[in-house]
Structures are given as structure tokens and as C-alpha cells.
Amino acid sequence: MSLQLPDVVETYFDISNGGDLSQLANCFCTDATVFDENKTHNGLPAIVAWQHEVRQAFSFAVEPLQAVQGQGRLSVITRLTGNFPGSPVQLNQVFRLENGRILSLEIIPC
């Protein structure tokens, strides 16, 4: 299934699937927040550290399945598969965008 996602969200998923972590600076606002696994990561340095830690802990691939936009948010249902307990899982990744960058991302189980 091919989804029409904003370029910045496509880039984020490319990075999540093993792309260049330095490109996160082109995706996120400097004051962005990410909420994942009951932890909040505030600011670009914390988001880069979060991605680095996740990559060190697990090998995984994320596949966007469905996208719904409304109320200033883009909700993308994804399938995450890898070498982590409970794989595969479906996640809802909720993006708020500002000026072509990610202002916030909340990752929650479906």
C-alpha cells in the first residue's frame, strides 16, 4: 500500500528504517518532543539520543499502513517488526507538524 505522507514524515520513516541519523535535524523542530514507551524526549539532542539508543538495543523495520489527518494531527498506523519482545506490533504514530517539520510525535500501541 502506497501512502501519501508529507515529505518530512517520509524522511522520518526512512531514518527509522536505518537511514542517516544526522537527517533528524532536518525533520524535527529544535524544541520538538517525542513520547515513546512512557518516556518524553524533549529537544533535538534528546530525540537524536533516543533514536541512537533504540538502534543500539534492537534491529527493526517500520512500515506505514494507514494515515488519517485531522484536528492539526497526522495519525499514521504502522507495523513494527524486529528482534524485540512482542514483535510484530501495530503502533499509532501521531505527528504534529509546524513549518514543514515535526513539532511533536507520540508513539502509542494500537
Secondary structure by P-SEA (a helix, b strand, c coil): ccccccaaaaaaaaaaacccccccccccccbbbbbccccccccaaaaaaaaaaaaacccbbbbbccccccccbbbbbbbbbccccccbbbbbbbbbbccccccbbbbbcc
